Amino acid sequence: MALQKRVVPSAVENGREAAKRFKALGAVSKRFRGWRPQAEVIREVEAVPTCMPAYDVHNRVGGHPISRIALMHGPSNEGKTLVELALLKSFLERGHFAAFADAERSTPAKWVNSLLGEVAQSPGFVALPVKTFEHARDAIRSLCETVADARAKRELPDDVTALVCVDSLRGLVPKAIFDELKKAQEADAAEGKQRGGRFGKKPKGIDGYGGRAAQMKAALLSAWMDECVPLFADTRCALLLIGRETKVEAESGFRVITEDWKEYKVGGGVAPFFMASQVIRVTREYVRVKDSEGKSQVVGERHDLAMYKVKVSGKEDVAQYAYVHTSNGVQAPEGFDRARDVGALSVQLEVVKPHGSWLVRADTGEAIAQGEEQLVKKLRADPALAAELERQCRGMVKP
C-alpha cells in the first residue's frame, strides 16, 4: 500500500491549528533539560567602539566585539602590538577593564604611556607577567569571573566588560616543558661532572620532548580554546590572541591564504583560528608627504588590518579592510593620528567628495580643503569638524 503524503498546515492555511501546535511546542520544550528559548542564548553582537573608526565601520558592528575570541597575526615588527594597544586604550577610555598578558616581556613602558596617554594610569589597566601556560590560563579565568561576579553584585555597572590580550601565543609554554628541560639540564650537568666535565648526557631533543613540544603546546591550546569559548561568552568579556607569523613550513600551524594567494604560517595549532570570531592580519606602510622643496618626508605609519574571518557580521569580499594611522611627531604629536584616520575614511566613504581641485562635504557642499593632505591639517585644526565627519562615517556601518 502506498503511503499517503501528509502536509503539515501552515499558519496561513490554518491559523487556529498553528496556534494550537505552537502552544504544545512551548509546553513540551519547557521540559527539556538545560535547553532555553533561543532568544535567551543567541544574542546580538555587542561591541565597544574603538579609537580606530575605519576598523569599527568595516567590521560592521561599530567596535570591537565582546563575548568572543579574536586572533591577530602579521609579520614581525609590522604593528600587531600597536593595534593591540589601540584596542586596550579604547576599552579604558570607555570605562572598561584592559588586561595585557605579557608573555614576550618586550613592550617598553615609555611606548605604552606615549600611545595610551592618561588612560595608561587607569586602575582598570592591569598586566600579567606570564610565567607558564597554566599561570596565564588560571589568571585569565579569574579576571573574567571576577568581572562577571562584580556585575552580578552591582559593584560594577551592567555594561562594564574587559578586553584580555595575550601577547603572544608563542610565549604560552606549559610548565611540564620547563620541568623536563630542567631535569635534562640537571642530569647533563651531573653526568658531565662525573666525567670531569668532558661529556654530558644529551637532552631529549632541543625542547626536552624529542621535538614534540610544539605538538604538546598545540594540544593544550586546543583544550584551552574549548574552555575559553563559554568562559568569554558567559562573562561577556573579549579575548584577543596575538599569533606569530612565519613564511616557512611549521610543524604546528595553519595556513592563511590572502587575497593575492600568498601563504603564511601562524603557530599555535589550528584551534585559535577555528575558535576565533575574527581573524585579523596586520601589515605596515609608511606615510610620506612632500615638503615645500618637493622632498619626500616620512611623517608616520599606516597599519592595514585585513579581516579574513568576520563571524560577527557579513563581508563583501574575501576580506574586509581597515587601517589605523600613527604620527612620528613631525606633523602632529607622537601617537595615534585620529585626524588622518577620519580624513581617509571620509574620502573612502564619500562623506567628503572631490569637486574640481577641492574636497567638499557631501551633505552641505561646503569646500573644506584642496587635497587629502590639506584635509588632514584642517581636521587637526578643527576638532569639531573632525568629530562631525567621524560621526557621519560611523553612521554608515552596514549590518
KEMAR-957811 format. One record per residue (C-alpha): residue in one letter; chain; y, z, x. Coordinates in steps of 0.1 Angstrom, whole numbers, plus 5000, padded with zeros to 4 digits. Last residue first. Example, Ala and Ser with C-alpha at 12.3 -4.5 7.8 and 13.67 -1.06 7.14 Angstrom:
2
PT aa ch    Y    Z    X
PT  s  A 4989 5071 5137
PT  a  A 4955 5078 5123
// end
This chain:
399
PT aa ch    Y    Z    X
PT  p  A 5454 5092 5248
PT  k  A 5482 5072 5265
PT  v  A 5510 5093 5280
PT  m  A 5543 5075 5273
PT  g  A 5562 5108 5266
PT  r  A 5557 5118 5302
PT  c  A 5578 5088 5312
PT  q  A 5606 5097 5287
PT  r  A 5607 5133 5300
PT  e  A 5608 5121 5336
PT  l  A 5638 5099 5328
PT  e  A 5656 5128 5312
PT  a  A 5648 5152 5341
PT  a  A 5660 5126 5366
PT  l  A 5692 5121 5346
PT  a  A 5698 5159 5345
PT  p  A 5691 5162 5383
PT  d  A 5719 5137 5391
PT  a  A 5724 5135 5429
PT  r  A 5687 5132 5437
PT  l  A 5683 5107 5408
PT  k  A 5711 5085 5421
PT  k  A 5695 5085 5456
PT  v  A 5662 5074 5441
PT  l  A 5679 5047 5421
PT  q  A 5696 5035 5453
PT  e  A 5662 5030 5469
PT  e  A 5649 5012 5438
PT  g  A 5677 4986 5437
PT  q  A 5712 4985 5425
PT  a  A 5716 5017 5404
PT  i  A 5721 5031 5369
PT  a  A 5733 5004 5345
PT  e  A 5732 5017 5310
PT  g  A 5712 4996 5286
PT  t  A 5707 5027 5264
PT  d  A 5669 5030 5259
PT  a  A 5657 5006 5286
PT  r  A 5680 5022 5312
PT  v  A 5693 4997 5337
PT  l  A 5684 4987 5372
PT  w  A 5709 4963 5387
PT  s  A 5707 4930 5406
PT  g  A 5702 4910 5374
PT  h  A 5689 4934 5348
PT  p  A 5658 4952 5362
PT  k  A 5643 4978 5339
PT  v  A 5642 5016 5338
PT  v  A 5618 5032 5314
PT  e  A 5598 5001 5324
PT  l  A 5566 5022 5330
PT  q  A 5565 5012 5367
PT  v  A 5602 5014 5371
PT  s  A 5604 5049 5357
PT  l  A 5573 5059 5377
PT  a  A 5588 5048 5410
PT  g  A 5621 5067 5402
PT  v  A 5603 5098 5390
PT  d  A 5582 5101 5421
PT  r  A 5612 5094 5444
PT  a  A 5632 5121 5427
PT  r  A 5603 5146 5429
PT  d  A 5600 5143 5467
PT  f  A 5576 5171 5477
PT  g  A 5586 5188 5509
PT  e  A 5613 5185 5536
PT  p  A 5648 5184 5521
PT  a  A 5660 5149 5514
PT  q  A 5670 5118 5534
PT  v  A 5656 5127 5568
PT  g  A 5637 5159 5559
PT  n  A 5601 5145 5560
PT  s  A 5601 5138 5523
PT  t  A 5569 5137 5502
PT  h  A 5558 5113 5475
PT  v  A 5530 5117 5449
PT  y  A 5509 5088 5435
PT  a  A 5488 5077 5406
PT  y  A 5461 5051 5400
PT  q  A 5435 5049 5372
PT  a  A 5403 5033 5384
PT  v  A 5379 5005 5375
PT  d  A 5404 4996 5347
PT  e  A 5420 5008 5315
PT  k  A 5408 5044 5316
PT  g  A 5398 5068 5288
PT  s  A 5402 5106 5288
PT  v  A 5389 5138 5303
PT  k  A 5359 5122 5320
PT  v  A 5381 5103 5344
PT  k  A 5360 5090 5373
PT  y  A 5375 5066 5397
PT  m  A 5408 5083 5399
PT  a  A 5427 5067 5428
PT  l  A 5455 5090 5440
PT  d  A 5480 5074 5464
PT  h  A 5499 5096 5488
PT  r  A 5534 5083 5497
PT  e  A 5550 5096 5529
PT  g  A 5585 5103 5540
PT  v  A 5617 5089 5555
PT  v  A 5603 5065 5581
PT  q  A 5630 5042 5594
PT  s  A 5632 5004 5596
PT  k  A 5663 4990 5614
PT  g  A 5687 4968 5594
PT  e  A 5718 4983 5611
PT  s  A 5728 5002 5580
PT  d  A 5694 5018 5578
PT  k  A 5662 5002 5564
PT  v  A 5637 5023 5544
PT  r  A 5601 5033 5551
PT  v  A 5577 5054 5531
PT  y  A 5544 5058 5550
PT  e  A 5510 5053 5534
PT  r  A 5483 5078 5525
PT  t  A 5450 5079 5508
PT  v  A 5435 5103 5483
PT  r  A 5403 5097 5463
PT  i  A 5400 5115 5430
PT  v  A 5368 5123 5410
PT  q  A 5375 5139 5376
PT  s  A 5351 5156 5352
PT  a  A 5329 5167 5381
PT  m  A 5293 5175 5375
PT  f  A 5280 5142 5388
PT  f  A 5301 5142 5420
PT  p  A 5295 5178 5428
PT  a  A 5257 5173 5423
PT  v  A 5253 5143 5446
PT  g  A 5250 5162 5478
PT  g  A 5277 5179 5498
PT  g  A 5290 5150 5519
PT  v  A 5310 5121 5507
PT  k  A 5302 5087 5520
PT  y  A 5324 5057 5516
PT  e  A 5317 5021 5505
PT  k  A 5343 4993 5502
PT  w  A 5339 4972 5471
PT  d  A 5377 4964 5468
PT  e  A 5377 4985 5436
PT  t  A 5360 5014 5453
PT  i  A 5323 5021 5457
PT  v  A 5317 5059 5463
PT  r  A 5283 5065 5477
PT  f  A 5267 5100 5476
PT  g  A 5259 5125 5503
PT  s  A 5232 5142 5522
PT  e  A 5216 5122 5550
PT  a  A 5249 5105 5556
PT  e  A 5254 5069 5566
PT  v  A 5287 5065 5583
PT  k  A 5322 5059 5568
PT  t  A 5329 5096 5563
PT  e  A 5346 5116 5535
PT  r  A 5347 5154 5534
PT  g  A 5349 5168 5499
PT  i  A 5376 5191 5484
PT  l  A 5365 5209 5452
PT  l  A 5389 5217 5425
PT  l  A 5378 5242 5399
PT  a  A 5397 5250 5367
PT  c  A 5397 5281 5344
PT  r  A 5390 5283 5307
PT  t  A 5366 5313 5312
PT  d  A 5338 5297 5292
PT  a  A 5342 5262 5305
PT  f  A 5347 5274 5341
PT  l  A 5315 5295 5341
PT  p  A 5295 5270 5320
PT  v  A 5300 5242 5346
PT  c  A 5300 5266 5376
PT  e  A 5264 5277 5374
PT  d  A 5249 5242 5374
PT  m  A 5273 5234 5402
PT  w  A 5259 5264 5421
PT  a  A 5224 5251 5418
PT  s  A 5235 5217 5432
PT  l  A 5255 5234 5459
PT  l  A 5223 5253 5469
PT  a  A 5203 5221 5471
PT  a  A 5230 5204 5491
PT  k  A 5231 5232 5516
PT  m  A 5194 5232 5521
PT  q  A 5193 5194 5525
PT  a  A 5221 5197 5551
PT  a  A 5201 5224 5569
PT  r  A 5171 5201 5573
PT  g  A 5176 5191 5609
PT  g  A 5148 5213 5622
PT  y  A 5162 5244 5604
PT  g  A 5182 5261 5632
PT  d  A 5210 5236 5629
PT  i  A 5205 5217 5662
PT  g  A 5168 5217 5658
PT  k  A 5145 5247 5657
PT  p  A 5161 5265 5686
PT  k  A 5148 5257 5722
PT  k  A 5135 5288 5740
PT  g  A 5153 5293 5773
PT  f  A 5148 5283 5809
PT  r  A 5163 5292 5842
PT  g  A 5179 5325 5833
PT  g  A 5155 5345 5854
PT  r  A 5126 5337 5833
PT  q  A 5127 5369 5813
PT  k  A 5164 5364 5807
PT  g  A 5159 5329 5794
PT  e  A 5133 5343 5770
PT  a  A 5157 5369 5757
PT  a  A 5186 5344 5754
PT  d  A 5166 5319 5735
PT  a  A 5153 5345 5711
PT  e  A 5188 5357 5705
PT  q  A 5200 5322 5700
PT  a  A 5172 5314 5676
PT  k  A 5178 5346 5656
PT  k  A 5215 5338 5654
PT  l  A 5208 5302 5642
PT  e  A 5185 5315 5615
PT  d  A 5210 5341 5603
PT  f  A 5238 5316 5602
PT  i  A 5216 5292 5582
PT  a  A 5205 5320 5559
PT  k  A 5241 5329 5551
PT  p  A 5246 5296 5534
PT  v  A 5275 5274 5548
PT  l  A 5303 5265 5525
PT  g  A 5326 5249 5550
PT  r  A 5316 5213 5543
PT  l  A 5326 5219 5506
PT  s  A 5362 5222 5517
PT  d  A 5387 5235 5509
PT  v  A 5376 5251 5476
PT  c  A 5405 5253 5451
PT  v  A 5405 5276 5421
PT  l  A 5431 5270 5394
PT  a  A 5436 5299 5370
PT  t  A 5445 5303 5334
PT  v  A 5470 5321 5313
PT  d  A 5473 5307 5277
PT  d  A 5461 5339 5259
PT  p  A 5489 5360 5275
PT  l  A 5475 5386 5300
PT  e  A 5466 5423 5295
PT  r  A 5455 5412 5261
PT  k  A 5420 5428 5266
PT  a  A 5405 5393 5260
PT  r  A 5430 5378 5284
PT  a  A 5422 5404 5311
PT  d  A 5384 5396 5306
PT  a  A 5390 5359 5311
PT  v  A 5410 5365 5343
PT  t  A 5384 5389 5356
PT  e  A 5355 5365 5348
PT  c  A 5372 5337 5367
PT  l  A 5380 5358 5398
PT  s  A 5346 5375 5400
PT  r  A 5328 5341 5397
PT  i  A 5349 5328 5426
PT  a  A 5342 5358 5447
PT  d  A 5305 5356 5442
PT  r  A 5303 5319 5451
PT  a  A 5326 5322 5481
PT  h  A 5307 5350 5497
PT  e  A 5273 5333 5489
PT  f  A 5285 5301 5507
PT  t  A 5295 5322 5537
PT  k  A 5326 5336 5553
PT  v  A 5354 5321 5532
PT  p  A 5388 5336 5539
PT  l  A 5399 5338 5502
PT  a  A 5435 5332 5491
PT  v  A 5456 5345 5463
PT  f  A 5487 5332 5446
PT  g  A 5493 5351 5413
PT  p  A 5514 5377 5432
PT  s  A 5539 5348 5438
PT  q  A 5552 5346 5473
PT  a  A 5543 5309 5477
PT  v  A 5562 5305 5444
PT  e  A 5595 5306 5463
PT  g  A 5588 5273 5482
PT  l  A 5554 5257 5477
PT  l  A 5557 5229 5503
PT  s  A 5575 5249 5530
PT  n  A 5555 5280 5525
PT  v  A 5522 5261 5528
PT  w  A 5534 5243 5559
PT  k  A 5546 5275 5576
PT  a  A 5513 5293 5567
PT  p  A 5492 5267 5586
PT  t  A 5460 5253 5569
PT  s  A 5431 5253 5594
PT  r  A 5407 5281 5581
PT  e  A 5381 5255 5570
PT  a  A 5366 5275 5542
PT  d  A 5399 5285 5527
PT  a  A 5392 5294 5490
PT  f  A 5428 5290 5476
PT  a  A 5433 5306 5442
PT  a  A 5463 5298 5420
PT  f  A 5469 5320 5390
PT  h  A 5491 5309 5362
PT  g  A 5528 5314 5354
PT  r  A 5540 5278 5350
PT  e  A 5554 5275 5386
PT  l  A 5521 5290 5399
PT  f  A 5500 5263 5383
PT  s  A 5522 5235 5396
PT  k  A 5522 5250 5432
PT  l  A 5484 5251 5432
PT  l  A 5484 5214 5421
PT  a  A 5508 5204 5448
PT  l  A 5489 5224 5473
PT  e  A 5457 5204 5465
PT  v  A 5477 5172 5468
PT  l  A 5487 5183 5503
PT  t  A 5452 5194 5512
PT  k  A 5439 5159 5504
PT  g  A 5467 5141 5522
PT  e  A 5454 5115 5546
PT  n  A 5445 5137 5575
PT  s  A 5407 5129 5573
PT  p  A 5398 5101 5549
PT  g  A 5395 5109 5512
PT  h  A 5380 5133 5488
PT  m  A 5388 5152 5456
PT  l  A 5363 5166 5431
PT  a  A 5374 5181 5398
PT  i  A 5355 5207 5377
PT  r  A 5364 5216 5341
PT  s  A 5377 5243 5318
PT  i  A 5412 5232 5328
PT  p  A 5426 5196 5331
PT  h  A 5455 5189 5354
PT  g  A 5485 5175 5335
PT  g  A 5496 5153 5307
PT  v  A 5461 5143 5295
PT  r  A 5463 5106 5302
PT  n  A 5451 5107 5339
PT  h  A 5479 5082 5345
PT  v  A 5507 5103 5330
PT  d  A 5500 5136 5347
PT  y  A 5493 5120 5380
PT  a  A 5525 5100 5379
PT  p  A 5545 5131 5370
PT  m  A 5533 5151 5401
PT  c  A 5548 5185 5397
PT  t  A 5520 5194 5374
PT  p  A 5515 5200 5336
PT  v  A 5485 5223 5329
PT  a  A 5458 5207 5308
PT  e  A 5437 5215 5278
PT  v  A 5412 5188 5267
PT  e  A 5402 5192 5230
PT  r  A 5373 5214 5223
PT  i  A 5336 5208 5217
PT  v  A 5321 5243 5210
PT  e  A 5339 5258 5180
PT  a  A 5344 5223 5164
PT  q  A 5307 5216 5169
PT  p  A 5297 5244 5145
PT  r  A 5276 5269 5163
PT  w  A 5239 5269 5175
PT  g  A 5225 5301 5192
PT  r  A 5197 5305 5168
PT  f  A 5199 5280 5139
PT  r  A 5201 5300 5106
PT  k  A 5237 5289 5099
PT  s  A 5225 5253 5101
PT  v  A 5204 5259 5069
PT  a  A 5234 5268 5047
PT  g  A 5256 5241 5061
PT  l  A 5230 5214 5056
PT  a  A 5225 5225 5020
PT  k  A 5262 5224 5013
PT  f  A 5264 5189 5029
PT  r  A 5235 5177 5007
PT  k  A 5251 5189 4975
PT  a  A 5284 5173 4984
PT  a  A 5266 5140 4991
PT  e  A 5247 5142 4958
PT  r  A 5280 5147 4939
PT  g  A 5298 5119 4958
PT  n  A 5272 5093 4951
PT  e  A 5279 5058 4963
PT  v  A 5310 5068 4984
PT  a  A 5294 5099 4998
PT  s  A 5264 5079 5009
PT  p  A 5230 5077 4992
PT  v  A 5200 5079 5016
PT  v  A 5180 5047 5012
PT  r  A 5143 5049 5006
PT  k  A 5122 5019 5018
PT  q  A 5090 5016 4998
PT  l  A 5058 5019 5019
PT  a  A 5034 4990 5014
PT  m  A 5000 5000 5000
// end
